[in-house]
């Protein structure tokens, strides 16, 4: 980019009377502009994102556009003031557990994932310093990031959203937005949770690990196949995902298949299914139903197992561990929940609120 300046000619200047050149003041102003631009470029830093793409970051990041729900949650936990808005507007019951002014920020739509609704004109109008995506690192998402970055001129960082990659993801994001100290705090918290929980279950024989069915939808017949991000924490805890014999994402299955799988535990995010399955004669012979081991995941302000699959799953890991291995995890979840909400969501929660969260109630 070059600086431009003009000098108004004196009256009647022309071929015989040359117009004067730029004044000393204007020349100095032009040089100052060039120096300022060169200084700004010199201050740009480069950070490698989760796909090893070199992202040029301005000296101060103050406005970040989240490409999808996982990115919005991650950014909120680290630097809520930088969040321009949400892919979907938060409902009142969700905003109760978020900083009031940040939780109420507007709906922006999403650039990535199913149901992408944002367009580049919206992004440009918000003047973000950075576009942030957290999720799958694949050629498809790298191509999207490159294309949006080239079309808008806005740095677009893609970070690895896998559960086990969360500590590294936080440290990279901290470098991107200049919040390294807080990022280290959150990364270390995640590492301690992972280490503590895995240490307690490391010696459980495979044949003593529970068989788990993850039920989505009002009929409970949508589930996560092996390796699906939707069941990542269930499989991370070494439970046997009954649908894990086939690799993939979400899939719809038949009740006959669930009956054949005979899961010991059912985990669901759907309240209607959790309520109806206990009295449904079709499900009565499933061991999990027969033994009262159908568990409704907490979901405020975000799901503890899934929906969306982001750092909200770290408090969910404690909840799942207690469900799957109750004898190994005697802790009261209330103080753990309180600490997590204070550290990651920046809010204090009352005992009544925690009881409501754990019961899966909205109000």
TAHUPE-V297122 format. One record per residue. SS is DSSP state (@ for helix, = for strand, . for the rest). BURIAL is b if it has 24 or more other C-alpha atoms within 12 Angstrom, else e. D_LAST is the distance of its C-alpha to the last C-alpha in whole Angstrom. Layout:
SS & BURIAL & D_LAST
SS & BURIAL & D_LAST
This chain:
. & e & 56
. & e & 59
. & e & 59
. & e & 61
. & e & 63
. & e & 65
. & e & 68
. & e & 69
. & e & 73
. & e & 76
. & e & 78
. & e & 80
. & e & 79
. & e & 81
. & e & 83
. & e & 86
. & e & 83
. & e & 80
. & e & 77
. & e & 76
. & e & 74
. & e & 70
. & e & 70
@ & e & 70
@ & e & 67
@ & e & 65
@ & e & 66
@ & e & 65
@ & e & 61
@ & e & 62
@ & e & 62
@ & e & 59
@ & e & 57
@ & e & 58
@ & e & 58
@ & e & 54
@ & e & 54
@ & e & 55
@ & e & 54
@ & e & 50
@ & e & 51
@ & e & 52
@ & e & 49
. & e & 47
= & e & 46
= & e & 46
= & b & 43
= & b & 43
. & b & 40
. & b & 38
. & b & 41
. & e & 44
. & e & 44
= & e & 45
= & b & 43
= & b & 45
= & b & 42
. & b & 43
. & e & 44
. & e & 40
. & b & 37
. & b & 35
. & b & 33
= & b & 32
= & b & 31
= & b & 28
. & b & 30
. & b & 27
@ & b & 23
@ & b & 25
@ & b & 27
@ & b & 24
@ & b & 22
@ & b & 25
@ & b & 27
@ & b & 23
@ & b & 24
@ & b & 27
@ & b & 28
@ & b & 25
@ & b & 27
@ & b & 29
= & b & 27
. & b & 28
. & b & 25
= & b & 23
. & b & 24
. & b & 20
. & e & 19
. & b & 15
. & e & 12
@ & e & 10
@ & e & 7
@ & b & 10
@ & e & 12
. & b & 10
. & b & 12
. & b & 15
. & b & 18
@ & e & 18
@ & e & 21
@ & b & 21
@ & b & 18
. & b & 18
. & b & 22
. & e & 23
= & b & 23
. & b & 27
. & b & 27
. & b & 28
. & b & 32
. & b & 31
. & b & 30
. & e & 29
. & e & 28
. & e & 30
. & e & 30
. & b & 31
. & e & 35
@ & b & 37
@ & e & 38
@ & e & 34
@ & b & 35
@ & b & 38
@ & e & 37
@ & b & 34
. & e & 37
. & b & 35
. & b & 38
= & b & 36
= & b & 34
= & b & 32
= & b & 32
= & b & 30
= & b & 31
. & b & 34
. & b & 37
. & e & 40
@ & e & 42
@ & e & 40
@ & b & 38
@ & b & 41
@ & e & 42
@ & b & 39
@ & b & 39
@ & b & 43
@ & e & 43
@ & b & 40
@ & b & 42
@ & e & 45
@ & e & 44
@ & b & 42
. & e & 44
. & b & 41
. & b & 40
= & b & 38
= & b & 37
= & b & 36
= & b & 34
= & b & 34
. & b & 31
. & b & 31
@ & b & 29
@ & b & 33
@ & b & 34
@ & b & 31
@ & b & 33
@ & b & 36
@ & b & 33
@ & b & 32
@ & b & 36
@ & b & 37
@ & b & 34
@ & b & 35
@ & b & 38
@ & b & 38
@ & b & 36
. & b & 37
. & b & 35
@ & e & 36
@ & e & 36
@ & b & 32
@ & b & 32
@ & b & 34
@ & e & 32
@ & b & 29
@ & b & 32
@ & e & 33
@ & b & 29
@ & b & 29
@ & b & 32
@ & e & 32
@ & b & 29
@ & b & 31
@ & e & 34
@ & e & 32
@ & b & 31
@ & b & 34
@ & e & 36
@ & e & 34
@ & b & 34
. & e & 38
. & e & 40
. & e & 38
. & e & 40
@ & e & 39
@ & e & 40
@ & e & 37
. & b & 34
. & b & 32
= & b & 32
= & b & 28
= & b & 27
= & b & 25
= & b & 23
= & b & 22
. & b & 21
. & e & 20
. & b & 23
. & b & 23
. & b & 27
= & b & 26
= & b & 27
= & b & 29
. & b & 32
= & b & 34
. & b & 34
. & b & 31
@ & b & 29
@ & b & 26
@ & b & 27
@ & b & 28
@ & b & 27
@ & b & 27
@ & b & 31
@ & b & 31
. & b & 30
. & b & 33
. & b & 31
= & b & 33
= & b & 32
. & b & 33
. & b & 33
. & b & 35
. & e & 38
. & e & 38
= & e & 37
. & e & 35
. & e & 32
= & b & 29
= & b & 31
= & e & 30
. & b & 32
. & e & 33
@ & b & 32
@ & e & 35
@ & e & 35
@ & b & 32
@ & e & 34
@ & e & 37
@ & b & 35
. & b & 33
. & b & 31
. & b & 30
= & b & 26
= & b & 24
= & b & 21
= & b & 19
. & b & 16
. & b & 16
@ & b & 13
@ & e & 16
@ & b & 19
@ & b & 17
@ & e & 16
@ & e & 20
@ & b & 22
@ & b & 22
@ & e & 24
. & e & 26
. & e & 30
. & e & 30
. & b & 28
. & e & 29
. & b & 32
. & b & 31
@ & b & 31
@ & b & 27
@ & b & 26
@ & e & 29
. & e & 28
. & b & 24
. & b & 24
= & b & 21
= & b & 19
= & b & 15
. & b & 15
. & b & 12
. & b & 12
. & b & 10
. & b & 12
. & b & 15
. & b & 16
. & b & 17
. & b & 20
. & b & 21
. & b & 19
. & b & 21
. & b & 23
. & b & 24
. & b & 24
. & b & 20
@ & b & 22
@ & b & 23
@ & b & 20
@ & b & 20
@ & b & 23
@ & b & 23
@ & b & 20
@ & b & 23
@ & b & 25
@ & b & 24
@ & b & 23
@ & b & 27
. & b & 29
. & e & 27
. & e & 31
. & e & 31
. & e & 28
. & e & 27
. & e & 25
. & e & 22
@ & b & 20
@ & b & 18
@ & e & 21
@ & b & 21
@ & b & 18
@ & b & 18
@ & e & 21
@ & b & 20
@ & b & 18
@ & e & 20
@ & b & 23
@ & b & 22
. & b & 19
. & b & 21
. & b & 18
. & e & 17
. & b & 14
. & e & 14
@ & e & 14
@ & e & 10
@ & b & 9
@ & b & 11
@ & e & 11
@ & b & 7
@ & b & 9
@ & b & 12
. & e & 10
. & b & 9
. & e & 6
. & e & 4
. & e & 0
